[in-house]
Amino acid sequence: MKRLYIQEVATRDGFQNEARFIDTADKIAMVDALSQCGYAKIEVTSFTSPKAIPVLRDAEQVMHGIQRHPGVEYTVLVPNVRGAERALACAIDEANLVMSVSESHNRSNLRMTREQSFAQLKEVVQVVGQGPVAINVSLSTVFGCPMQGDIANDEVLRWVGRFAELGVRGVTLCDTTGMAFPSQVRALSAQVRERFAHLQTTLHFHNTRGMALANALAAIEAGIDRFDASLGGLGGCPYAPGASGNVCTEDLVHMLQLMGYDTGIDLDRVLAAAGRLPHLIGHDVPSQILKAGRRLDLHPVPARVMEMQQQESPLKEITS
């Protein structure tokens, strides 16, 4: 049974896309609940400027308030040196850095050229790298940019290589707007695994076009064993208007466990946590398993069917 590692991103990637500010105490309670579910990592929050993402303005309070669970890594998004300094003061396990491999998307999303982003993140690596905190780099739009179209695999590999040279521990290949498709995912994942076998490689899918689960299976075929996922399917991207969010944690785990993979996840606990989301965020979530239940969550036999069976039983006794 192959071991897969699931990394929860709802409390950062999901919550930052919500209009409603979720109370700090509720965020802490959610992270504490998720800590009991068996995740490899939980991306707790973002140390971006509160002016840029006001709904995550309580990053320090959340990080200081959560209860750390052995075996779980608590990671946060760090955009710059100032964010890194704030994050390091909160005893994080990992700093997650983000830039896009698409020039157009990077300028639109981060308001910088790719070279400017790289220079800024290189400074972050130098600051964080002085201590025990691990560094992961999330590369956006590796499977396609909504403005430029396809990104050549060689270009993706070039950027992975530049960060690998800085000594980062891991890289995340992000399907930022849900443009990925299985054969493409399989090919790029295999190339990254072959060329950068020493890197901890994660795949981050969005379900914008309904292919997130299929893409995850394609990545597994290529040797990937780590996946970001979002409770309830929260998340999204401003450059994919009307789209659903990230691959849903409970949908992904449900599928993988049925197929015999060891995810380490307690699905009952995950579903209990997901059930809190509509109240917290004020609207329904895309999760299919939360709506329909697991495959073998059976329903009671209707009374009329029971009556029919009871009526048929005496007839079977007579004819026998």
C-alpha positions in Angstrom: 0.0 0.0 0.0 1.7 3.2 -1.1 1.9 6.0 1.4 0.7 9.4 0.3 1.0 12.7 2.2 -1.9 15.1 2.3 -1.3 18.8 3.1 -4.2 21.0 4.1 -4.4 24.5 2.8 -7.9 25.7 3.6 -7.0 27.9 6.5 -4.7 29.9 4.3 -5.5 29.4 0.6 -9.2 28.9 1.3 -9.8 31.5 4.0 -7.9 34.2 2.1 -10.5 34.0 -0.7 -13.5 34.5 1.6 -15.1 37.9 2.0 -16.1 37.3 5.6 -13.5 37.7 8.3 -13.4 34.5 10.3 -12.9 35.1 14.0 -9.4 34.3 15.3 -10.7 31.9 17.9 -12.6 30.0 15.1 -9.5 29.8 13.0 -7.5 28.4 15.9 -10.2 25.9 16.7 -10.3 24.8 13.0 -6.5 24.3 12.9 -6.6 22.4 16.2 -9.3 20.1 14.7 -7.3 19.6 11.5 -4.3 18.8 13.6 -6.1 15.6 14.8 -6.8 14.4 11.2 -3.5 13.0 10.2 -2.2 15.6 7.8 1.5 15.8 6.9 1.3 19.6 6.8 -1.2 22.3 7.6 -0.8 25.7 5.9 -2.1 27.8 8.7 -2.0 31.4 7.5 -0.2 34.0 5.5 2.3 36.7 6.6 1.4 38.9 3.7 0.7 42.6 4.6 -2.7 42.9 6.4 -3.6 45.6 4.0 -3.2 43.2 1.1 -5.1 40.3 2.8 -7.1 41.8 5.7 -9.0 38.5 6.4 -5.7 37.0 7.5 -4.5 40.0 9.5 -4.4 37.9 12.7 -1.6 35.6 11.5 0.5 36.1 14.7 -2.4 35.5 17.0 -3.4 32.3 15.2 0.1 30.9 15.1 0.6 31.6 18.8 -2.8 30.2 19.7 -2.8 26.8 18.0 -1.8 23.6 19.7 1.0 21.8 17.9 0.5 18.1 17.2 3.5 15.8 16.9 4.1 14.7 13.3 2.4 17.7 11.8 4.3 20.5 10.1 2.8 23.9 10.4 3.7 26.0 7.3 2.8 29.6 6.4 3.0 31.7 3.3 5.9 34.2 3.4 6.0 36.9 0.6 9.1 38.9 1.6 11.8 39.5 4.3 9.4 41.4 6.5 6.9 38.5 6.4 9.7 36.1 7.1 10.7 38.0 10.2 7.2 38.0 11.5 6.7 34.3 10.7 10.0 33.2 12.3 8.9 34.9 15.5 6.0 32.4 15.5 8.0 29.2 15.5 6.9 28.0 12.1 8.1 24.7 10.7 8.2 25.7 7.1 8.0 28.9 5.0 6.1 28.7 1.7 7.3 31.1 -0.9 5.2 31.9 -4.0 5.9 33.2 -7.5 4.6 32.4 -11.0 6.4 30.9 -13.9 4.2 33.1 -16.2 5.5 36.6 -16.6 2.0 37.9 -17.2 0.5 36.2 -14.2 3.3 37.2 -11.9 2.9 40.9 -12.9 -0.8 40.7 -12.5 -0.8 38.8 -9.2 2.3 40.0 -7.5 2.9 43.3 -9.4 6.5 42.4 -10.1 8.5 40.8 -12.9 9.6 37.2 -12.3 13.2 38.4 -11.8 12.0 40.9 -9.2 10.1 38.1 -7.4 13.1 35.8 -7.6 15.4 38.4 -6.1 13.0 39.1 -3.3 12.5 35.4 -2.5 16.2 34.8 -2.7 16.5 37.3 0.2 13.9 35.4 2.1 15.8 32.1 1.6 18.9 33.8 2.9 17.1 35.0 6.1 15.1 31.8 6.7 17.9 29.5 5.8 20.0 30.6 8.7 17.8 28.5 11.1 16.0 25.2 11.3 12.9 26.2 9.3 12.4 24.4 6.0 11.7 26.3 2.8 9.2 25.3 0.1 8.6 27.3 -3.2 5.1 27.2 -4.8 5.4 27.9 -8.5 2.1 29.1 -9.9 0.6 28.5 -13.4 3.0 25.7 -14.2 0.3 23.9 -16.2 -0.9 27.0 -18.0 -1.5 30.7 -17.7 -4.9 32.2 -18.4 -3.2 35.1 -20.2 -0.2 33.4 -21.9 -1.5 29.9 -22.4 0.7 26.9 -22.1 4.1 27.2 -20.3 6.9 25.1 -21.8 8.0 22.3 -19.5 11.6 23.5 -20.0 10.7 26.9 -18.5 9.1 25.3 -15.5 12.2 23.1 -15.0 14.4 26.1 -15.3 12.6 27.9 -12.4 12.6 24.7 -10.3 16.4 24.5 -10.9 17.0 28.1 -9.9 15.3 27.5 -6.5 16.9 24.1 -6.1 20.3 25.9 -6.4 19.3 28.1 -3.4 18.9 25.0 -1.3 15.2 24.9 -0.8 13.7 21.7 0.6 10.7 21.4 -1.6 8.8 22.7 -4.6 5.0 22.8 -5.3 3.8 22.6 -8.8 0.6 24.7 -8.8 -2.3 24.3 -11.2 -3.4 27.8 -10.3 -6.5 28.2 -12.5 -7.3 24.6 -13.2 -5.9 24.3 -16.7 -4.0 21.1 -16.1 -5.0 17.8 -17.7 -3.8 14.2 -16.8 -1.3 13.4 -19.5 0.3 16.9 -19.1 0.5 16.4 -15.4 2.0 12.9 -15.7 4.7 14.2 -18.1 5.8 17.3 -16.1 5.7 15.4 -12.8 7.9 12.7 -14.1 10.4 15.2 -15.4 10.6 17.1 -12.1 11.0 13.8 -10.2 13.7 12.6 -12.5 15.7 15.8 -12.5 15.2 16.9 -8.9 14.8 13.7 -7.0 16.2 15.3 -3.9 13.4 17.8 -3.7 10.2 17.2 -1.7 7.7 17.6 -4.6 4.0 18.6 -4.0 1.2 18.9 -6.5 -1.4 21.6 -6.0 -4.6 21.2 -8.1 -7.7 23.4 -8.6 -10.9 21.9 -9.7 -11.8 24.7 -12.1 -12.6 22.4 -15.0 -13.5 19.2 -13.0 -10.2 17.4 -13.5 -8.5 17.7 -10.1 -9.0 14.1 -9.1 -7.9 12.7 -12.5 -4.9 14.9 -12.3 -4.0 13.6 -8.9 -4.1 10.1 -10.1 -1.8 11.0 -13.1 0.7 12.6 -10.7 0.7 9.4 -8.5 1.5 7.4 -11.7 4.5 9.7 -12.2 5.8 9.0 -8.6 4.3 12.0 -6.7 3.3 11.3 -3.2 2.4 14.7 -1.8 -0.7 16.7 -2.5 -2.1 20.0 -1.3 -5.9 19.9 -0.7 -8.5 22.2 0.7 -11.2 21.3 3.2 -14.6 21.6 1.6 -12.9 22.6 -1.7 -12.4 26.1 -0.6 -10.1 28.5 -2.5 -9.9 29.8 -6.0 -8.1 32.3 -8.1 -9.2 35.9 -9.1 -8.1 35.0 -12.7 -10.6 32.2 -13.0 -13.9 34.0 -12.2 -16.8 31.7 -11.1 -14.5 28.7 -10.8 -14.6 26.2 -7.9 -11.7 26.1 -5.6 -8.8 23.8 -4.8 -9.2 20.0 -5.0 -11.4 19.1 -2.1 -9.6 17.2 0.7 -12.4 14.9 1.6 -13.2 14.1 -2.0 -9.5 13.3 -2.7 -9.0 11.3 0.4 -12.2 9.3 -0.1 -11.1 8.3 -3.6 -7.5 7.4 -2.6 -8.6 5.3 0.4 -11.1 3.4 -1.8 -8.2 2.6 -4.2 -6.1 1.3 -1.3 -3.7 4.1 -0.8 -2.5 4.9 2.8 -3.2 8.6 3.3 -2.8 8.7 7.0 -6.0 10.7 7.1 -9.0 10.1 9.5 -11.8 10.9 7.1 -14.4 11.0 9.8 -12.6 13.8 11.5 -12.0 15.6 8.2 -15.8 15.4 7.4 -16.6 16.7 10.9 -14.3 19.7 10.3 -15.7 20.3 6.8 -19.2 20.3 8.3 -18.3 23.5 10.2 -17.4 25.5 7.2 -20.8 26.7 5.9 -21.4 28.3 9.3 -18.0 29.9 9.4 -17.9 31.3 5.9 -21.6 31.9 5.4 -22.2 29.8 2.3 -22.2 26.3 0.9 -18.9 24.5 -0.1 -18.2 22.5 -3.3 -17.5 19.2 -1.3 -19.2 16.3 -2.9 -18.6 13.8 -0.1 -20.0 16.3 2.4 -23.2 16.4 0.4 -23.6 12.8 -0.8 -21.7 10.9 1.9 -19.1 8.2 1.4 -19.7 5.4 -1.0 -20.8 3.0 1.7 -22.7 5.4 3.9 -25.9 3.4 3.4 -29.5 4.5 3.7 -32.3 2.8 5.5 -34.6 0.6 3.5 -37.9 2.4 2.9 -40.9 1.2 5.0 -42.9 0.2 1.9 -40.1 -2.0 0.7 -39.9 -3.7 4.1 -43.7 -4.3 3.9 -43.3 -5.9 0.5 -40.5 -8.1 1.7 -42.6 -9.2 4.7 -45.6 -10.0 2.4 -43.4 -12.0 0.1 -41.9 -14.1 2.9 -45.0 -16.2 3.6 -45.5 -16.9 -0.1 -42.0 -18.2 -0.4 -42.6 -20.6 2.6 -45.7 -22.0 0.9 -44.2 -22.5 -2.5 -41.1 -24.2 -0.9 
